[in-house]
């Protein structure tokens, strides 16, 4: 799943990601950055992530600017 960082607090490591596909919001897992290349996140940063069994974002990887299935909207 790909999305963007909506918010991130480096002190508490709490954060929220928003999915590109359906704009759903996912809380970060407490271990979301462990084993990843990230030490911290910035708002608007693009990431690829998985969901853990509790529906929280985990296993963060670098995102892409390529459209990964964003829904089409009528203009």
DANORMO-V70873 format. One record per backbone hydrogen bond with DSSP energy under -1.0 kcal/mol. CO is the residue of the C=O (numbers start at 1). NH is the residue of the N-H. Records with the same first field share a line. If there is no record, write none. Layout:
CO->NH, NH
This chain:
1->49
2->20
3->47
4->18
5->44
7->16
9->13
14->9
15->28
16->6, 7
17->26
18->4
19->23
24->19
26->17
27->57
29->32
32->60
33->36
42->45
45->5
46->63
47->3
48->61
50->58
52->55
56->52
57->29
58->50
61->48
